[in-house]
Structure formats: C-alpha cells, structure tokens
Amino acid sequence: MIKNKKNLLQHKQQACPKGLKTKSIQKIREEAEQKLGTTKQEIDGRLCNLRASQELDKQVQQKLGEIGIRDL
C-alpha cells in the first residue's frame, strides 16, 4: 500500500510540474463566469437563440428562393 502511494505521488509530481497548482474544473468554471459576468445557463440560452435565428434565416432564404427572390 505504501509503495502504491509513493508511485501515485511520483506520478502526480511528473504530471504537474513544480510551481503549478491544479484546480478543479468547477473552480475554473466559477472563475471564468466571474470574469465574463455570465453563467453557463446564460451562455446556453444565447447559443439556443443563435441556433434558432440561424434556422429561421435558413428557412426564410429557402422560401424566398422558392418564389424567385434572391439575396435580400
């Protein structure tokens, strides 16, 4: 058991160079949200709205093409 702990410690030291601290993904996400001033839900909502508007634009262009009007 002690040998496994030593190997694990050596692996962690090799994986993370000295001077670097590891952070949890949650902590990094929280810091990014604070810097950006937006939350994941807000970003997801904006992406959903963007996809919906792109789909509507595509449908409008398709309908305009059907009736012979190009590039408004």
N, C-alpha and C positions, 0 to 999 in steps of 0.2 A: 504494500500500500504506500509506503514511504517512497519507494522507487517511482511509482506512478506519479506521485505529487511532484517529485523532482523533475521528472520528464515533462510534466504539464507546465511547470514553472519555466523550464528552459524553452519550451515551445512558445509560451507567451512572450518571453523576452526576445526571441528571434522574430516573432510575428509583429511585435510592436517595438520599433527602435526606441532607444532611450530618449527621454525627454518628451515623448508623445504620450498623451493620455487618451485612453479610449472613452468614448461617450456612448451612451445607449442611443438607439435610433429615436426613441421617444424624446429624449433630451435635445437631440439635434433638431427634430421637427419643431419642438416648442420654441427653441431659439430662432429658427427660421421664421416661424409665424410671428414672433415678436418683432423681428427686423422688418418683415414685409407688412405687418399690420393686417394680415388676413389669416383666416383659419382654413383648414383643409376643406371644410364644408363650403365655405365661400368660393374657393377655387373650383371645387367640383361643380358648384352651381353655375359659375361663369362658363366652365367648359361645356356643360349641358346646354346652356343658352347659345353658345357659339355654334355647337353642332346643329342645334335646331335651326338657327338662322341660315347656316350653310345649306341645310337640306331644303329650306323654303326657297332660298335663292336658286338652287338647282331645279326645283320644281317650276318656279316662275320662268326660268330660262327655257325649260323644256316646253312649257305651254306656249310661250312666245314663239318658239321655233315651229311649233305645230301650226300656228296661224300665220307664219311668214314674217314675223317681226324679228329682226336680229339686233343684238348689242344695243341695249338702251343705255 
